Amino acid sequence: MITNINSKLGRRFDIFIQILIVLSMIAFAVETIPNLHPNTVLFLKVFDVFCVVVFTIEYIFRVYYAASKLKYIFSFYGLIDLLAILPFYIAIGVDLRSLRAFRVFRIFRVLKLVRYNKALNRFKTAAVEAKEEVILFLFITAILIYLSAVGIYYFEHDVQPEKFKSIFHSLWWSISTLTTVGYGDVYPVTTGGKLFTFCILIVGLGIVTVPAGIVAAALSKATKASKE
């Protein structure tokens, strides 16, 4: 049932898990609402336990029926399945705030949807296909962020010493400008700084569009391969 998604029962199980994942994410968001009624809090806790039990049973069966158990455990899906339930067991019987932070890893449950959705699965395949190009682009982007921070620092430090105290302080401007977000809280006032910002904004357009093009090409390739 779990491993054979082509069977009628397996397909129903897939749909059930998908619905449970979505409801789990909704419950996770509802928990953050202040001043919830005690009955609502209790219901959310019981529902979370129910989700964890179901996901745990699913994980155990997948490990049991896997051709190579270790390969599955350390695979992408195996790690996601483990992270979906691990925070619950870590926090059991522990009243330490530092360990409660592990509850945030419950958001990994949403990644379980990748297993049950063909379109999302193709996106994962595309991401793997384009990982080398994306990593290279991220490395180049990091260099550009640093160089732009250095440049704006030398243009604006003398005029705005409070906003551009150091190259590290200039990184915020660099990131917000290269990503074309431009919050407007830190901006150049000198002529040289404005001209430099114009050049960075032009480069920033590429920062946004290039990775999108890489992933889109890989996604198109993955879709074509899936249809074939």
C-alpha positions as CSV (number, residue, x, y, z in Angstrom):
1,M,0.0,0.0,0.0
2,I,2.7,2.5,1.0
3,T,5.2,1.6,-1.7
4,N,2.8,0.8,-4.5
5,I,1.1,4.2,-5.4
6,N,-0.4,2.7,-8.6
7,S,-2.8,0.5,-6.7
8,K,-6.2,1.9,-5.7
9,L,-5.5,1.5,-2.0
10,G,-2.0,3.1,-2.4
11,R,-3.5,6.1,-4.2
12,R,-6.0,6.6,-1.4
13,F,-3.2,6.4,1.1
14,D,-1.3,9.0,-0.8
15,I,-4.3,11.4,-0.8
16,F,-4.8,10.8,2.9
17,I,-1.2,11.7,3.7
18,Q,-1.3,14.8,1.5
19,I,-4.5,16.0,3.3
20,L,-2.9,15.2,6.7
21,I,0.2,17.2,5.8
22,V,-1.8,20.3,4.7
23,L,-4.0,20.1,7.8
24,S,-0.9,19.7,10.0
25,M,0.6,22.9,8.5
26,I,-2.7,24.8,9.1
27,A,-2.7,23.5,12.7
28,F,0.9,24.7,13.1
29,A,-0.1,28.2,12.0
30,V,-3.2,28.2,14.2
31,E,-1.1,27.4,17.3
32,T,0.7,30.8,16.9
33,I,-2.6,32.7,17.4
34,P,-2.6,34.4,20.8
35,N,-5.3,33.8,23.5
36,L,-6.6,30.5,22.0
37,H,-9.4,28.8,23.9
38,P,-8.0,25.9,26.1
39,N,-10.1,23.4,24.2
40,T,-8.7,24.6,20.9
41,V,-5.1,24.2,22.3
42,L,-6.0,20.7,23.5
43,F,-7.4,19.7,20.2
44,L,-4.3,21.0,18.3
45,K,-2.1,19.0,20.6
46,V,-4.1,15.8,20.1
47,F,-4.2,16.4,16.4
48,D,-0.4,16.9,16.3
49,V,0.1,13.6,18.2
50,F,-2.2,11.9,15.7
51,C,-0.2,13.3,12.8
52,V,3.1,12.2,14.4
53,V,1.8,8.7,15.0
54,V,0.6,8.3,11.3
55,F,3.9,9.8,10.0
56,T,5.9,7.5,12.3
57,I,4.1,4.4,11.1
58,E,4.6,5.5,7.5
59,Y,8.3,6.0,8.1
60,I,8.8,2.7,9.8
61,F,7.0,0.8,7.0
62,R,9.0,2.6,4.4
63,V,12.3,1.7,6.1
64,Y,11.1,-1.9,6.5
65,Y,10.1,-2.3,2.9
66,A,13.0,-0.4,1.4
67,A,15.3,-2.5,-0.7
68,S,18.3,-0.8,0.9
69,K,17.3,0.5,4.4
70,L,20.4,2.7,4.9
71,K,20.1,4.2,1.4
72,Y,16.5,5.1,2.1
73,I,17.2,6.5,5.6
74,F,19.9,8.9,4.3
75,S,18.0,9.7,1.1
76,F,16.3,13.0,0.5
77,Y,12.8,11.5,1.2
78,G,14.1,9.5,4.1
79,L,15.6,12.6,5.8
80,I,12.5,14.6,5.2
81,D,10.3,11.9,6.7
82,L,12.5,11.7,9.7
83,L,12.6,15.5,10.2
84,A,8.8,15.6,10.1
85,I,8.5,13.5,13.3
86,L,11.9,14.0,15.1
87,P,11.0,17.3,16.8
88,F,8.0,15.7,18.5
89,Y,10.1,13.0,20.1
90,I,12.9,15.3,21.0
91,A,10.5,17.5,23.0
92,I,8.7,14.7,24.8
93,G,9.1,15.1,28.6
94,V,11.5,18.0,28.2
95,D,10.6,21.5,29.5
96,L,13.7,23.3,28.2
97,R,13.1,26.3,25.9
98,S,16.2,25.5,24.0
99,L,14.8,22.2,22.9
100,R,11.4,23.6,22.2
101,A,13.1,25.4,19.3
102,F,13.2,22.1,17.5
103,R,9.4,22.4,17.0
104,V,10.1,24.8,14.2
105,F,11.4,21.8,12.2
106,R,7.7,20.7,11.9
107,I,7.6,22.8,8.8
108,F,9.6,20.0,7.1
109,R,6.3,18.1,7.0
110,V,5.3,20.2,4.0
111,L,8.2,18.9,2.1
112,K,6.7,15.4,2.3
113,L,4.2,16.6,-0.3
114,V,7.0,16.4,-2.9
115,R,6.8,12.6,-2.6
116,Y,3.1,12.6,-3.5
117,N,2.9,15.3,-6.1
118,K,4.3,14.6,-9.6
119,A,4.7,18.3,-10.4
120,L,6.6,18.9,-7.2
121,N,8.7,15.8,-7.9
122,R,9.6,17.2,-11.3
123,F,10.7,20.4,-9.6
124,K,12.9,18.4,-7.3
125,T,14.4,16.6,-10.2
126,A,15.0,19.9,-12.0
127,A,16.7,21.3,-8.9
128,V,19.0,18.3,-8.8
129,E,19.7,18.7,-12.5
130,A,20.7,22.4,-12.2
131,K,22.4,22.2,-8.8
132,E,25.9,22.8,-10.2
133,E,24.9,25.8,-12.2
134,V,22.9,27.2,-9.2
135,I,25.8,26.7,-6.8
136,L,28.2,28.4,-9.2
137,F,25.7,31.3,-9.6
138,L,25.3,31.6,-5.8
139,F,29.1,31.7,-5.4
140,I,29.3,34.5,-8.0
141,T,26.5,36.3,-6.3
142,A,28.3,36.2,-2.9
143,I,31.3,37.8,-4.6
144,L,29.2,40.5,-6.2
145,I,27.5,41.2,-2.8
146,Y,30.9,41.7,-1.2
147,L,32.3,43.8,-4.0
148,S,29.3,46.1,-4.0
149,A,29.5,46.5,-0.2
150,V,33.1,47.5,-0.6
151,G,32.3,50.0,-3.4
152,I,29.4,51.7,-1.6
153,Y,31.4,51.9,1.6
154,Y,34.2,53.9,-0.1
155,F,31.6,56.2,-1.8
156,E,29.4,56.9,1.2
157,H,31.3,56.3,4.4
158,D,32.7,59.8,4.7
159,V,29.2,61.4,4.0
160,Q,27.1,58.9,6.0
161,P,29.4,57.4,8.6
162,E,26.4,56.2,10.7
163,K,24.7,54.2,8.0
164,F,27.9,52.9,6.3
165,K,30.1,52.4,9.4
166,S,32.0,49.5,7.8
167,I,31.9,47.1,4.9
168,F,30.0,44.7,7.1
169,H,27.3,47.4,7.7
170,S,27.3,48.0,4.0
171,L,26.3,44.4,3.3
172,W,22.7,45.2,4.1
173,W,22.5,47.8,1.4
174,S,24.3,45.5,-1.0
175,I,21.9,42.6,-0.5
176,S,18.8,44.7,-0.7
177,T,20.0,46.5,-3.8
178,L,21.3,43.5,-5.7
179,T,18.1,41.7,-5.1
180,T,16.2,44.8,-6.3
181,V,14.2,45.0,-3.1
182,G,15.5,48.5,-2.2
183,Y,13.8,49.1,1.2
184,G,15.0,52.7,1.1
185,D,16.2,52.8,4.7
186,V,19.8,53.0,3.5
187,Y,20.6,54.8,0.2
188,P,23.5,56.8,-1.4
189,V,23.5,60.6,-1.4
190,T,26.8,61.3,-3.3
191,T,27.0,61.4,-7.1
192,G,29.5,58.6,-7.2
193,G,27.4,56.5,-4.9
194,K,24.3,57.0,-7.0
195,L,26.1,56.1,-10.2
196,F,27.5,53.0,-8.5
197,T,24.1,52.1,-7.3
198,F,22.7,52.4,-10.8
199,C,25.3,49.9,-12.0
200,I,24.5,47.5,-9.1
201,L,20.8,47.7,-9.9
202,I,21.5,46.7,-13.5
203,V,23.5,43.7,-12.2
204,G,20.8,43.0,-9.7
205,L,18.3,42.3,-12.6
206,G,20.6,39.4,-13.6
207,I,20.8,38.2,-10.0
208,V,17.0,37.7,-10.1
209,T,16.5,36.4,-13.7
210,V,19.4,34.1,-14.3
211,P,18.7,31.5,-11.6
212,A,15.0,31.6,-12.7
213,G,16.1,30.8,-16.2
214,I,18.4,28.0,-15.1
215,V,15.6,26.3,-13.1
216,A,13.0,26.9,-15.8
217,A,15.2,25.2,-18.4
218,A,15.9,22.2,-16.0
219,L,12.2,22.0,-15.2
220,S,11.3,21.9,-18.9
221,K,13.8,19.1,-19.4
222,A,12.5,17.2,-16.4
223,T,8.9,17.5,-17.7
224,K,9.9,16.3,-21.1
225,A,11.7,13.3,-19.7
226,S,8.8,12.5,-17.4
227,K,6.4,12.5,-20.4
228,E,8.7,10.3,-22.4
